[in-house]
Amino acid sequence: MSPRYQDKVVIVTGGSKGIGKGIVKVFVQNGAKVVFCARGAAAGEALEAELNQSGPGSCKFLTFDLSKENDIKSLIKATVDLHGHIDCLVNNAGWHPPHTCIDEISAEDFRDLLNLNLISYFLASKYALPHLRERRGNIINVSSLVGTFGQKEAVAYVATKAAIIGMTKALAVDESRHHVRINCLSPGNVMTPMWEELAGQTPDTTATIKTGENCQLMGRMGTEEECGLAVLYLAADATFCTGIDLLLTGGAELGYGIKSQVPC
């Protein structure tokens, strides 16, 4: 089989580890020219070296802080300078704070999270769209299952993820006139370094991970590669889809479960 995204130019934000790493890998394995970014250089540079050895596509890692508008502008410019155009933008950069009751979340904490998890998506889309319109390209926003179904002690995080889903739908309406598709991916529990870090903050890490696995009908968590394959599907194959929110959840949202809880 020939690569499914041969010679297409893709930007992936937050691409050095976790779900972003899985997305970068799958696109390179399918022939794309990927520009990806993160704040920390070591993991990104290591991934760049690994993937450029294996191909068949290629990748370039750049160090940018997606909470800064000028860095986002520079990311778009650097990609166009390097490859001449953009075919796909994957907005993925983000953070899940430790689980916290609203009483302990300050307005400044909320603003900082909005800036990274939501406004960076808005700005990257804004600056990439002039180039995407020329190519009839597409944007894929990585949200979360909890943006639709909620999550305990994560009010700020859930708010950012719900807003991403809404922004995806609104932008899909606007950009249809330019033949640019805008779609969303909402993963459930995926085993990533961030998930492991959050589990490590609980009294029993092993039990927390097991509980996370048991939340899916499939009895396991998703993988970084599965996230990458779903994003590739939205970019390469789902050509009659725009404004959708694709759930990648192993059935976590299906069926009744115990919901009562003691007050936090």
Backbone torsions as a table, in degrees:
resi	resn	phi	psi	omega
1	MET	NA	137.8	177.8
2	SER	-77.6	152.5	178.4
3	PRO	-56.2	142.2	-171.6
4	ARG	-84.9	-9.6	-179.9
5	TYR	-138.1	43.3	-173.5
6	GLN	-57.9	124.9	173.9
7	ASP	64.6	9.6	173.3
8	LYS	-78.0	147.6	-178.3
9	VAL	-100.5	123.6	-173.7
10	VAL	-126.2	135.0	170.6
11	ILE	-105.2	132.4	175.1
12	VAL	-125.9	117.9	176.9
13	THR	-87.4	147.5	-177.1
14	GLY	60.0	45.4	-169.2
15	GLY	-98.8	8.2	-173.0
16	SER	-87.1	-18.6	-179.8
17	LYS	-156.3	170.8	177.4
18	GLY	64.7	-143.9	-178.8
19	ILE	-58.8	-40.2	179.1
20	GLY	-59.7	-40.0	177.9
21	LYS	-62.0	-43.2	178.0
22	GLY	-61.7	-37.7	179.1
23	ILE	-67.0	-46.6	179.4
24	VAL	-58.9	-45.7	-178.5
25	LYS	-59.3	-48.0	-176.5
26	VAL	-64.4	-40.3	178.9
27	PHE	-65.7	-42.8	178.4
28	VAL	-63.9	-40.3	178.6
29	GLN	-64.3	-18.1	179.8
30	ASN	-110.2	24.9	167.0
31	GLY	88.0	4.0	-176.9
32	ALA	-78.2	160.6	170.5
33	LYS	-102.8	107.1	-170.3
34	VAL	-106.4	131.5	168.3
35	VAL	-111.3	122.1	-179.3
36	PHE	-130.9	156.5	-172.9
37	CYS	-141.1	160.4	173.0
38	ALA	-165.5	172.0	179.2
39	ARG	-78.3	-41.5	-178.7
40	GLY	-84.8	134.3	-172.2
41	ALA	-85.5	-34.6	-168.5
42	ALA	-60.7	-51.1	-177.5
43	ALA	-64.9	-39.8	-179.8
44	GLY	-65.5	-43.3	179.9
45	GLU	-66.0	-37.7	178.1
46	ALA	-65.5	-41.6	179.0
47	LEU	-66.7	-40.3	177.6
48	GLU	-57.7	-47.8	-178.6
49	ALA	-63.7	-41.6	-179.4
50	GLU	-63.1	-48.2	-173.9
51	LEU	-74.5	-32.9	179.6
52	ASN	-70.1	-18.5	175.4
53	GLN	-78.6	-29.1	-172.9
54	SER	-99.5	-31.1	177.9
55	GLY	61.6	-157.7	0.1
56	PRO	-76.3	-14.2	173.9
57	GLY	-83.9	-162.0	-179.5
58	SER	-145.7	166.4	177.9
59	CYS	-147.4	157.4	177.7
60	LYS	-134.9	123.9	178.2
61	PHE	-96.0	136.7	176.6
62	LEU	-130.2	141.4	179.2
63	THR	-90.6	111.7	177.5
64	PHE	-140.4	151.9	175.9
65	ASP	-104.1	109.4	-173.5
66	LEU	-74.8	-2.5	172.6
67	SER	-84.0	-2.0	-178.5
68	LYS	-115.5	125.2	-175.1
69	GLU	-61.6	-40.5	-179.0
70	ASN	-64.2	-33.8	176.9
71	ASP	-66.5	-37.4	178.2
72	ILE	-65.7	-43.9	175.7
73	LYS	-57.8	-42.7	-178.2
74	SER	-66.4	-35.5	177.5
75	LEU	-61.8	-47.3	-179.9
76	ILE	-63.3	-46.0	-179.2
77	LYS	-62.4	-43.5	-179.0
78	ALA	-62.1	-38.3	179.2
79	THR	-65.5	-45.5	179.7
80	VAL	-66.5	-39.2	177.3
81	ASP	-61.8	-36.9	-176.5
82	LEU	-77.9	-41.7	-170.5
83	HIS	-120.5	-10.8	175.7
84	GLY	90.4	-18.4	-178.7
85	HIS	-162.6	177.2	175.5
86	ILE	-135.1	132.5	177.0
87	ASP	-104.2	-28.1	-173.9
88	CYS	-152.8	135.5	173.0
89	LEU	-116.1	126.4	174.6
90	VAL	-111.8	107.7	176.6
91	ASN	-84.9	110.9	-174.3
92	ASN	-131.7	-22.5	-174.0
93	ALA	-58.9	136.9	178.9
94	GLY	176.4	176.9	-176.0
95	TRP	-146.9	143.6	173.2
96	HIS	-109.9	110.7	178.7
97	PRO	-66.6	162.9	172.2
98	PRO	-56.3	147.2	-179.1
99	HIS	-61.5	126.5	-172.8
100	THR	-146.8	138.8	174.3
101	CYS	-68.9	155.3	-178.6
102	ILE	-58.2	-29.7	179.9
103	ASP	-59.5	-26.2	-175.6
104	GLU	-101.8	1.6	-179.6
105	ILE	-99.2	122.3	178.3
106	SER	-85.6	162.4	176.0
107	ALA	-61.5	-34.8	179.6
108	GLU	-68.0	-39.5	174.9
109	ASP	-57.7	-44.9	-178.2
110	PHE	-64.2	-44.7	-179.6
111	ARG	-62.1	-42.0	180.0
112	ASP	-62.4	-41.0	179.9
113	LEU	-69.3	-40.4	175.1
114	LEU	-58.4	-41.1	-177.7
115	ASN	-61.8	-44.0	-178.9
116	LEU	-79.5	-49.2	-170.8
117	ASN	-78.4	-26.4	-174.0
118	LEU	-121.5	-53.0	-174.6
119	ILE	-66.1	-32.0	176.4
120	SER	-63.0	-36.0	176.3
121	TYR	-64.2	-45.5	179.1
122	PHE	-58.7	-47.4	-176.1
123	LEU	-70.5	-41.9	178.2
124	ALA	-61.6	-40.8	177.1
125	SER	-63.3	-46.3	-178.7
126	LYS	-56.1	-45.8	-175.2
127	TYR	-83.5	-22.2	177.7
128	ALA	-84.6	-26.4	-171.9
129	LEU	-59.1	-39.6	177.2
130	PRO	-55.7	-34.1	179.1
131	HIS	-80.2	-38.9	179.3
132	LEU	-65.0	-35.6	179.4
133	ARG	-63.0	-35.2	179.2
134	GLU	-64.9	-28.6	-174.4
135	ARG	-106.9	0.8	-171.9
136	ARG	51.7	50.5	-175.9
137	GLY	-86.0	-157.3	-177.4
138	ASN	-153.0	158.1	176.0
139	ILE	-120.6	137.8	173.9
140	ILE	-123.7	119.9	179.4
141	ASN	-101.1	126.5	178.3
142	VAL	-89.7	114.2	177.7
143	SER	-107.2	-133.9	-179.8
144	SER	-163.8	151.5	174.1
145	LEU	-54.8	-34.4	-176.3
146	VAL	-69.9	-16.3	175.2
147	GLY	-64.2	-23.6	177.1
148	THR	-101.0	-38.6	-169.9
149	PHE	-107.0	-6.0	178.4
150	GLY	82.9	167.3	179.7
151	GLN	-157.5	144.1	-179.3
152	LYS	-66.5	134.6	173.5
153	GLU	53.1	45.3	179.7
154	ALA	-148.3	41.3	-171.2
155	VAL	-60.6	-40.6	-178.4
156	ALA	-69.7	-44.3	179.7
157	TYR	-62.0	-47.5	-179.7
158	VAL	-60.0	-39.9	179.4
159	ALA	-61.0	-41.6	179.9
160	THR	-66.4	-39.5	-177.1
161	LYS	-72.6	-36.3	175.4
162	ALA	-64.4	-39.2	179.5
163	ALA	-65.1	-34.7	177.6
164	ILE	-61.4	-42.1	179.6
165	ILE	-63.2	-44.8	178.7
166	GLY	-64.2	-41.9	179.1
167	MET	-63.6	-38.1	177.4
168	THR	-57.3	-47.2	-177.4
169	LYS	-66.8	-42.5	-180.0
170	ALA	-64.9	-42.1	-179.1
171	LEU	-69.4	-33.7	176.8
172	ALA	-60.9	-38.7	177.3
173	VAL	-63.1	-49.0	-175.9
174	ASP	-66.1	-41.8	-172.2
175	GLU	-85.3	-4.5	177.7
176	SER	-60.9	-30.3	179.4
177	ARG	-66.0	-21.7	179.1
178	HIS	-101.6	5.1	-179.1
179	HIS	62.1	33.3	173.9
180	VAL	-105.4	124.5	179.0
181	ARG	-89.5	140.9	178.0
182	ILE	-127.5	117.1	-178.7
183	ASN	-131.2	170.5	-173.3
184	CYS	-133.4	143.6	172.7
185	LEU	-117.3	127.2	178.8
186	SER	-118.0	93.8	177.0
187	PRO	-73.2	153.3	167.6
188	GLY	-93.4	-133.6	179.6
189	ASN	-73.8	115.3	177.4
190	VAL	-124.3	130.5	-178.5
191	MET	-73.8	107.0	-179.1
192	THR	-133.4	167.2	174.5
193	PRO	-57.4	-34.8	178.8
194	MET	-66.0	-41.4	178.2
195	TRP	-62.3	-45.1	179.2
196	GLU	-62.7	-38.3	179.2
197	GLU	-64.1	-45.0	178.6
198	LEU	-64.5	-40.0	177.7
199	ALA	-63.6	-34.9	179.7
200	GLY	-67.6	-15.0	178.3
201	GLN	-89.0	-0.9	178.7
202	THR	-95.3	163.5	-178.0
203	PRO	-62.2	-31.1	-178.1
204	ASP	-134.5	96.0	-175.4
205	THR	-59.5	-45.5	-177.7
206	THR	-61.9	-43.2	179.9
207	ALA	-66.3	-37.0	179.2
208	THR	-64.6	-43.0	178.2
209	ILE	-64.7	-40.8	178.5
210	LYS	-63.4	-40.9	176.4
211	THR	-61.4	-42.0	177.5
212	GLY	-60.6	-39.9	178.5
213	GLU	-65.9	-38.4	-176.0
214	ASN	-74.6	-8.4	179.0
215	CYS	-72.5	-17.8	-178.1
216	GLN	-97.5	143.0	173.3
217	LEU	-58.3	-29.4	-177.7
218	MET	-81.2	-4.5	173.6
219	GLY	72.5	19.1	177.9
220	ARG	-153.1	169.1	172.5
221	MET	-88.6	161.2	173.6
222	GLY	-73.5	169.8	179.6
223	THR	-115.0	161.8	176.7
224	GLU	-60.1	-39.9	-179.9
225	GLU	-63.9	-40.1	179.7
226	GLU	-62.6	-35.8	174.9
227	CYS	-64.0	-43.7	178.5
228	GLY	-61.1	-41.4	179.8
229	LEU	-66.0	-36.9	177.9
230	ALA	-66.5	-40.3	177.9
231	VAL	-66.7	-40.8	176.7
232	LEU	-60.2	-40.5	177.2
233	TYR	-58.8	-46.4	-179.9
234	LEU	-63.5	-36.1	-178.3
235	ALA	-77.8	-43.4	-169.2
236	ALA	-99.3	-33.3	-168.3
237	ASP	-112.9	-30.6	-173.4
238	ALA	-85.4	58.0	-171.1
239	THR	-75.2	-8.8	175.2
240	PHE	-110.8	20.3	179.1
241	CYS	-116.5	126.5	169.1
242	THR	-147.3	142.4	-178.8
243	GLY	77.8	13.1	-179.3
244	ILE	-91.3	157.0	173.4
245	ASP	-116.6	102.8	-176.7
246	LEU	-85.5	117.5	179.2
247	LEU	-83.9	124.7	177.3
248	LEU	-118.5	83.2	-161.2
249	THR	-133.6	-4.9	-176.2
250	GLY	62.6	20.3	179.1
251	GLY	81.9	19.7	-175.7
252	ALA	-61.6	-26.0	-175.3
253	GLU	-88.5	-1.5	-173.9
254	LEU	-96.6	142.0	174.6
255	GLY	88.5	156.1	177.1
256	TYR	-77.6	156.3	176.6
257	GLY	-153.3	172.5	177.9
258	ILE	-70.2	123.6	-176.0
259	LYS	-116.9	-20.0	-176.3
260	SER	-66.3	149.1	-178.4
261	GLN	-154.1	153.8	176.1
262	VAL	-75.5	150.7	179.3
263	PRO	-60.4	145.9	179.0
264	CYS	-80.6	NA	NA
